[in-house]
Amino acid sequence: MNLNSFMAEKTPPKPKPAPEQKSVTDAFAELPDGRIPEGERNTTMSRLAGKLIKRYGNTREAREKFLENAKACDPPLDMNELKTIWGSAVKFGKTVSAQAGYVPPEEYNGPAPRKPDDYSDVGKAYAFAKYSRDYVRYSPATDYIVYDGICWQESKPRSQATMQQFTDAQLEEAES
């Protein structure tokens, strides 16, 4: 017996490649793009309508986004079917809004309040994190990063300045 054939018998099989991982994203961001083929149109548009109702409420903006995305249906859905889908989503929205702890879209999408839920350091940190989520972030890997309107940059001094501005605004709010 030669060494190559002996080793071939002893070598474990190569592992199968890992299945492709989907990146974790905000489920709302997964709006249909491209085309929505027949057989997927109703389900896709129903899901989208529900997401829009939860995010924006039963508003003109939500309805316009729904109809804009309906243009991706191939072949197009009948307007009566789109009205039925939207009507079901509105009923779904009423059910969701009746649940305990529901936060209405205008409150959820509005600016976060500067007032902390509690006045501990952790409570104040949470208030800052909520309020500044669009322009200051922290992670152990990058430390503090600040959005300058174009890109995110590592900058502890700029994040500290933002925290100082936040604290000053809290004081002004408390005094008024």
VEXDREN-897467 format. One record per atom (N, C-alpha, C): residue number from 0; atom name; y, x, z. Coordinates in steps of 0.2 Angstrom, whole numbers, plus 5000, padded with zeros to 4 digits. Atoms other than C-alpha are relative to their C-alpha. Example, Ala and Ser with C-alpha at 12.3 -4.5 7.8 and 13.67 -1.06 7.14 Angstrom:
2
<0 N <4994 5004 5000>> <0 CA <4978 5062 5039>> <0 C <5006 5004 5000>> <1 N <4994 4996 4999>> <1 CA <4995 5068 5036>> <1 C <5005 4996 5003>> 
END
This chain:
176
<0 N <4994 5004 5000>> <0 CA <5000 5000 5000>> <0 C <5006 5004 5000>> <1 N <4994 4996 5000>> <1 CA <5017 5007 4996>> <1 C <5005 4997 5005>> <2 N <4995 5002 4995>> <2 CA <5032 5006 5007>> <2 C <5004 4994 4998>> <3 N <4996 5006 5003>> <3 CA <5042 4994 4996>> <3 C <4997 4994 5001>> <4 N <5004 5006 4999>> <4 CA <5029 4981 4996>> <4 C <4999 4998 5007>> <5 N <5001 5001 4993>> <5 CA <5026 4983 5014>> <5 C <5006 4997 5003>> <6 N <4993 5002 4998>> <6 CA <5045 4981 5018>> <6 C <5001 4993 4998>> <7 N <4999 5006 5002>> <7 CA <5046 4966 5007>> <7 C <4997 4994 5004>> <8 N <5004 5005 4996>> <8 CA <5033 4957 5017>> <8 C <5003 4999 5007>> <9 N <4997 5000 4993>> <9 CA <5042 4961 5033>> <9 C <5007 4998 5000>> <10 N <4993 5002 5000>> <10 CA <5060 4957 5028>> <10 C <5001 4993 5000>> <11 N <4999 5008 5000>> <11 CA <5066 4940 5033>> <11 C <5003 4998 4994>> <12 N <4996 5003 5005>> <12 CA <5072 4929 5020>> <12 C <5007 5000 5001>> <13 N <4993 5000 4999>> <13 CA <5090 4930 5016>> <13 C <5003 4994 5002>> <14 N <4998 5007 4997>> <14 CA <5100 4917 5025>> <14 C <5004 4996 4994>> <15 N <4996 5004 5005>> <15 CA <5107 4903 5014>> <15 C <5007 5000 5002>> <16 N <4993 5000 4999>> <16 CA <5125 4903 5012>> <16 C <5003 4994 5004>> <17 N <4997 5005 4996>> <17 CA <5135 4893 5024>> <17 C <5003 4995 4996>> <18 N <4996 5005 5004>> <18 CA <5141 4876 5017>> <18 C <5007 5001 5001>> <19 N <4992 4999 5000>> <19 CA <5159 4876 5012>> <19 C <5003 4996 5006>> <20 N <4997 5003 4995>> <20 CA <5169 4872 5027>> <20 C <5007 4997 4998>> <21 N <4994 5003 5002>> <21 CA <5183 4859 5025>> <21 C <5005 5002 5005>> <22 N <4995 4998 4995>> <22 CA <5199 4865 5033>> <22 C <5002 4994 5004>> <23 N <4998 5005 4996>> <23 CA <5205 4855 5048>> <23 C <5007 4999 4999>> <24 N <4993 5002 5001>> <24 CA <5221 4846 5043>> <24 C <5001 4993 5003>> <25 N <4998 5007 4998>> <25 CA <5231 4831 5048>> <25 C <4997 4995 4995>> <26 N <5004 5004 5005>> <26 CA <5220 4817 5041>> <26 C <5005 4996 4996>> <27 N <4995 5004 5004>> <27 CA <5236 4808 5035>> <27 C <5002 5004 4994>> <28 N <4998 4996 5006>> <28 CA <5240 4823 5024>> <28 C <4996 5000 4994>> <29 N <5005 5001 5005>> <29 CA <5225 4819 5014>> <29 C <5001 4994 4995>> <30 N <4999 5005 5005>> <30 CA <5233 4807 5002>> <30 C <4997 5001 4994>> <31 N <5003 4999 5006>> <31 CA <5225 4804 4986>> <31 C <5004 5004 4995>> <32 N <4996 4996 5006>> <32 CA <5230 4817 4972>> <32 C <4996 5000 4994>> <33 N <5004 5000 5006>> <33 CA <5225 4817 4955>> <33 C <4998 4993 4998>> <34 N <5002 5006 5002>> <34 CA <5215 4802 4950>> <34 C <4995 4997 5005>> <35 N <5005 5003 4996>> <35 CA <5205 4789 4960>> <35 C <4996 4996 4996>> <36 N <5005 5003 5005>> <36 CA <5190 4784 4950>> <36 C <4997 4993 5002>> <37 N <5003 5007 4999>> <37 CA <5182 4767 4948>> <37 C <4994 5001 5005>> <38 N <5006 5000 4995>> <38 CA <5170 4764 4963>> <38 C <5003 5003 5006>> <39 N <4997 4997 4994>> <39 CA <5182 4773 4975>> <39 C <5007 4997 5001>> <40 N <4993 5003 4999>> <40 CA <5198 4764 4972>> <40 C <5002 4996 5006>> <41 N <4999 5005 4995>> <41 CA <5197 4750 4984>> <41 C <4999 5004 5007>> <42 N <5001 4996 4993>> <42 CA <5190 4761 4999>> <42 C <5006 5005 5001>> <43 N <4995 4995 5000>> <43 CA <5203 4775 4995>> <43 C <5007 4996 5002>> <44 N <4993 5003 4999>> <44 CA <5218 4763 4994>> <44 C <5000 4996 5007>> <45 N <5000 5004 4993>> <45 CA <5212 4753 5010>> <45 C <5001 5005 5006>> <46 N <4999 4994 4995>> <46 CA <5211 4770 5020>> <46 C <5007 5002 5000>> <47 N <4993 4998 5001>> <47 CA <5228 4775 5013>> <47 C <5005 4995 5003>> <48 N <4995 5005 4997>> <48 CA <5236 4758 5018>> <48 C <5000 5000 5007>> <49 N <5001 5000 4993>> <49 CA <5229 4759 5035>> <49 C <5004 5006 5003>> <50 N <4996 4994 4997>> <50 CA <5236 4777 5038>> <50 C <5008 4999 4999>> <51 N <4993 5002 5001>> <51 CA <5253 4771 5031>> <51 C <5003 4996 5005>> <52 N <4998 5005 4995>> <52 CA <5254 4756 5042>> <52 C <5000 5004 5007>> <53 N <5000 4997 4994>> <53 CA <5250 4767 5057>> <53 C <5006 5005 5001>> <54 N <4995 4994 5000>> <54 CA <5262 4781 5052>> <54 C <5007 4997 5000>> <55 N <4993 5003 5001>> <55 CA <5277 4770 5046>> <55 C <5001 4993 5002>> <56 N <5000 5007 4998>> <56 CA <5273 4752 5052>> <56 C <5000 4996 4993>> <57 N <4999 5005 5006>> <57 CA <5275 4737 5040>> <57 C <5007 5001 4997>> <58 N <4993 4999 5003>> <58 CA <5290 4744 5031>> <58 C <5000 5001 4993>> <59 N <4999 4999 5007>> <59 CA <5297 4745 5014>> <59 C <4998 5007 4998>> <60 N <5002 4993 5002>> <60 CA <5294 4764 5014>> <60 C <4993 5001 5000>> <61 N <5007 5000 5000>> <61 CA <5276 4762 5018>> <61 C <4997 4997 4994>> <62 N <5002 5004 5006>> <62 CA <5274 4749 5005>> <62 C <5001 5004 4993>> <63 N <4999 4996 5006>> <63 CA <5282 4760 4992>> <63 C <4995 5006 4999>> <64 N <5005 4994 5000>> <64 CA <5271 4775 4996>> <64 C <4993 4997 4998>> <65 N <5006 5003 5002>> <65 CA <5256 4764 4995>> <65 C <5000 4998 4992>> <66 N <5000 5002 5008>> <66 CA <5261 4757 4977>> <66 C <5000 5006 4996>> <67 N <4999 4994 5003>> <67 CA <5266 4775 4972>> <67 C <4993 5003 4999>> <68 N <5007 4997 5001>> <68 CA <5248 4781 4976>> <68 C <4995 4996 4996>> <69 N <5005 5004 5004>> <69 CA <5240 4766 4968>> <69 C <5000 5002 4993>> <70 N <4999 4998 5007>> <70 CA <5246 4773 4951>> <70 C <4994 5005 4999>> <71 N <5005 4995 5001>> <71 CA <5232 4786 4954>> <71 C <4993 4997 4998>> <72 N <5006 5003 5001>> <72 CA <5219 4773 4952>> <72 C <4998 5000 4992>> <73 N <5002 4999 5007>> <73 CA <5209 4775 4935>> <73 C <4993 4996 5000>> <74 N <4994 5004 5003>> <74 CA <5208 4761 4929>> <74 C <5004 4997 5006>> <75 N <4996 5003 4995>> <75 CA <5222 4753 4938>> <75 C <4998 4994 5004>> <76 N <5002 5006 4996>> <76 CA <5219 4740 4952>> <76 C <5005 4995 4998>> <77 N <4996 5006 5001>> <77 CA <5225 4723 4949>> <77 C <5005 4999 5006>> <78 N <4994 5000 4995>> <78 CA <5242 4719 4958>> <78 C <4997 4995 5006>> <79 N <5002 5005 4995>> <79 CA <5233 4704 4967>> <79 C <4995 5004 5005>> <80 N <5004 4996 4996>> <80 CA <5220 4716 4974>> <80 C <5004 5005 5004>> <81 N <4996 4996 4996>> <81 CA <5233 4728 4980>> <81 C <5003 4996 5005>> <82 N <4997 5004 4995>> <82 CA <5242 4714 4989>> <82 C <4995 4998 5005>> <83 N <5005 5002 4995>> <83 CA <5225 4709 4997>> <83 C <4999 5006 5005>> <84 N <5001 4994 4996>> <84 CA <5222 4727 5003>> <84 C <5006 5001 5004>> <85 N <4994 4999 4996>> <85 CA <5240 4729 5009>> <85 C <5000 4994 5006>> <86 N <5000 5005 4994>> <86 CA <5238 4712 5019>> <86 C <4995 5002 5005>> <87 N <5005 4998 4995>> <87 CA <5222 4718 5027>> <87 C <5003 5006 5004>> <88 N <4997 4994 4996>> <88 CA <5231 4734 5032>> <88 C <5005 4998 5005>> <89 N <4995 5003 4995>> <89 CA <5245 4724 5040>> <89 C <4997 4997 5006>> <90 N <5004 5003 4995>> <90 CA <5232 4714 5050>> <90 C <4997 5005 5005>> <91 N <5003 4995 4996>> <91 CA <5224 4730 5055>> <91 C <5006 5003 5004>> <92 N <4995 4997 4997>> <92 CA <5241 4737 5060>> <92 C <5002 4996 5007>> <93 N <4999 5004 4994>> <93 CA <5244 4722 5072>> <93 C <4995 5001 5005>> <94 N <5006 4999 4995>> <94 CA <5227 4725 5080>> <94 C <5001 5006 5004>> <95 N <4999 4994 4997>> <95 CA <5231 4743 5083>> <95 C <5006 5000 5004>> <96 N <4993 5000 4995>> <96 CA <5249 4740 5090>> <96 C <4999 4996 5006>> <97 N <5001 5004 4993>> <97 CA <5241 4728 5103>> <97 C <4996 5004 5005>> <98 N <5004 4996 4996>> <98 CA <5231 4742 5110>> <98 C <5004 5003 5006>> <99 N <4996 4996 4995>> <99 CA <5236 4750 5127>> <99 C <5001 5007 4998>> <100 N <4998 4993 5001>> <100 CA <5245 4766 5125>> <100 C <5003 5001 4993>> <101 N <4997 4999 5007>> <101 CA <5251 4762 5107>> <101 C <5007 5002 5000>> <102 N <4994 4998 5001>> <102 CA <5266 4771 5102>> <102 C <5003 4998 4993>> <103 N <4998 5003 5007>> <103 CA <5276 4762 5088>> <103 C <5003 5006 4996>> <104 N <4998 4995 5005>> <104 CA <5280 4772 5072>> <104 C <5007 5003 5001>> <105 N <4993 4997 5000>> <105 CA <5299 4773 5075>> <105 C <5001 5004 5006>> <106 N <5000 4995 4995>> <106 CA <5296 4781 5092>> <106 C <4996 5006 4999>> <107 N <5004 4994 5002>> <107 CA <5282 4792 5086>> <107 C <5003 5005 4995>> <108 N <4997 4996 5005>> <108 CA <5292 4798 5071>> <108 C <5007 5003 5002>> <109 N <4994 4998 4998>> <109 CA <5308 4800 5080>> <109 C <5000 5006 5004>> <110 N <5000 4994 4996>> <110 CA <5314 4815 5089>> <110 C <4998 4999 5007>> <111 N <5003 5001 4993>> <111 CA <5305 4819 5105>> <111 C <5006 5001 5005>> <112 N <4995 5000 4994>> <112 CA <5315 4816 5121>> <112 C <5000 5007 5003>> <113 N <4999 4994 4996>> <113 CA <5322 4831 5130>> <113 C <4998 5000 5007>> <114 N <5002 5001 4993>> <114 CA <5318 4824 5147>> <114 C <4992 5001 5001>> <115 N <5007 4999 4999>> <115 CA <5301 4830 5153>> <115 C <4997 4995 5004>> <116 N <5003 5006 4996>> <116 CA <5288 4818 5160>> <116 C <5000 5002 5008>> <117 N <4999 4998 4993>> <117 CA <5288 4829 5176>> <117 C <5004 5006 5000>> <118 N <4996 4995 5000>> <118 CA <5299 4842 5182>> <118 C <4997 5007 5002>> <119 N <5004 4994 4998>> <119 CA <5286 4856 5185>> <119 C <5002 5004 4994>> <120 N <4999 4996 5005>> <120 CA <5287 4871 5174>> <120 C <4996 4998 4994>> <121 N <5004 5003 5005>> <121 CA <5272 4864 5164>> <121 C <5003 4994 4996>> <122 N <4997 5005 5003>> <122 CA <5281 4848 5161>> <122 C <5006 5001 4996>> <123 N <4994 4998 5004>> <123 CA <5297 4856 5155>> <123 C <4997 5004 4994>> <124 N <5003 4997 5006>> <124 CA <5286 4867 5143>> <124 C <4998 4995 4995>> <125 N <5002 5005 5005>> <125 CA <5278 4852 5136>> <125 C <5006 4997 4997>> <126 N <4994 5003 5003>> <126 CA <5295 4844 5133>> <126 C <5003 5004 4995>> <127 N <4998 4995 5005>> <127 CA <5301 4860 5124>> <127 C <4996 5000 4994>> <128 N <5005 4999 5005>> <128 CA <5285 4861 5114>> <128 C <5001 4994 4995>> <129 N <4999 5006 5004>> <129 CA <5287 4843 5108>> <129 C <5006 4999 4996>> <130 N <4994 5000 5003>> <130 CA <5305 4844 5105>> <130 C <5001 5005 4994>> <131 N <4999 4995 5005>> <131 CA <5305 4860 5095>> <131 C <4994 5001 4996>> <132 N <5006 4999 5004>> <132 CA <5288 4858 5086>> <132 C <5001 5002 4993>> <133 N <4999 4999 5007>> <133 CA <5296 4859 5069>> <133 C <5003 5007 4999>> <134 N <4996 4994 5001>> <134 CA <5305 4876 5072>> <134 C <4998 5005 5005>> <135 N <5002 4994 4995>> <135 CA <5297 4886 5087>> <135 C <4992 4998 5001>> <136 N <5007 5000 4999>> <136 CA <5278 4889 5089>> <136 C <4998 5006 5004>> <137 N <5002 4994 4997>> <137 CA <5268 4900 5100>> <137 C <4992 5000 4999>> <138 N <5007 4999 4999>> <138 CA <5250 4907 5099>> <138 C <4999 5007 5002>> <139 N <5001 4994 4998>> <139 CA <5242 4921 5107>> <139 C <5000 5006 4995>> <140 N <5001 4996 5006>> <140 CA <5239 4929 5090>> <140 C <5007 5003 4997>> <141 N <4994 4998 5003>> <141 CA <5257 4929 5084>> <141 C <5006 5000 5005>> <142 N <4995 5000 4995>> <142 CA <5267 4927 5100>> <142 C <5004 4994 4998>> <143 N <4996 5006 5003>> <143 CA <5282 4916 5096>> <143 C <5002 5001 4993>> <144 N <4997 5000 5007>> <144 CA <5287 4912 5079>> <144 C <5005 4994 4999>> <145 N <4994 5005 5001>> <145 CA <5303 4903 5073>> <145 C <5001 4999 4993>> <146 N <4999 5002 5007>> <146 CA <5306 4893 5057>> <146 C <5007 5001 4998>> <147 N <4993 4999 5002>> <147 CA <5322 4899 5048>> <147 C <5002 4995 4995>> <148 N <4998 5004 5006>> <148 CA <5322 4885 5035>> <148 C <4996 5002 4994>> <149 N <5004 4998 5006>> <149 CA <5312 4895 5023>> <149 C <4993 5002 5002>> <150 N <5006 4997 4998>> <150 CA <5298 4904 5032>> <150 C <5000 5001 5008>> <151 N <5001 4998 4993>> <151 CA <5291 4907 5049>> <151 C <5000 5007 5001>> <152 N <5000 4993 4999>> <152 CA <5295 4923 5057>> <152 C <4999 5002 5008>> <153 N <5001 4998 4993>> <153 CA <5289 4932 5073>> <153 C <5007 5002 5003>> <154 N <4994 4998 4996>> <154 CA <5304 4933 5085>> <154 C <5001 4997 5007>> <155 N <4999 5002 4993>> <155 CA <5304 4932 5103>> <155 C <5007 4998 5002>> <156 N <4993 5002 4998>> <156 CA <5323 4933 5105>> <156 C <5002 4994 4997>> <157 N <4998 5006 5003>> <157 CA <5326 4919 5093>> <157 C <4997 4994 5003>> <158 N <5003 5006 4996>> <158 CA <5313 4908 5102>> <158 C <5003 4999 5007>> <159 N <4996 5001 4993>> <159 CA <5322 4912 5119>> <159 C <5007 4997 4999>> <160 N <4993 5003 5001>> <160 CA <5339 4908 5111>> <160 C <4999 4992 4999>> <161 N <5001 5007 5001>> <161 CA <5331 4891 5105>> <161 C <4999 4996 5007>> <162 N <5002 5003 4993>> <162 CA <5324 4888 5123>> <162 C <5007 4999 5004>> <163 N <4993 5001 4996>> <163 CA <5342 4891 5130>> <163 C <5004 4995 4997>> <164 N <4996 5006 5003>> <164 CA <5350 4879 5118>> <164 C <4997 4993 5002>> <165 N <5003 5006 4997>> <165 CA <5337 4866 5123>> <165 C <5001 4999 5007>> <166 N <4998 5001 4993>> <166 CA <5340 4869 5141>> <166 C <5007 4998 5001>> <167 N <4993 5003 5000>> <167 CA <5359 4867 5138>> <167 C <5001 4993 4998>> <168 N <5000 5007 5002>> <168 CA <5356 4851 5129>> <168 C <4997 4995 5005>> <169 N <5003 5004 4994>> <169 CA <5345 4845 5143>> <169 C <5006 4998 5005>> <170 N <4995 5001 4995>> <170 CA <5359 4848 5155>> <170 C <5006 4995 4998>> <171 N <4995 5005 5003>> <171 CA <5372 4839 5144>> <171 C <4998 4993 5000>> <172 N <5003 5007 5000>> <172 CA <5361 4824 5143>> <172 C <4999 4998 5007>> <173 N <5000 5002 4993>> <173 CA <5358 4824 5161>> <173 C <5007 4998 5003>> <174 N <4994 5001 4997>> <174 CA <5376 4825 5165>> <174 C <5004 4993 4997>> <175 N <4997 5006 5003>> <175 CA <5381 4810 5153>> <175 C <4996 4994 5002>> 
END
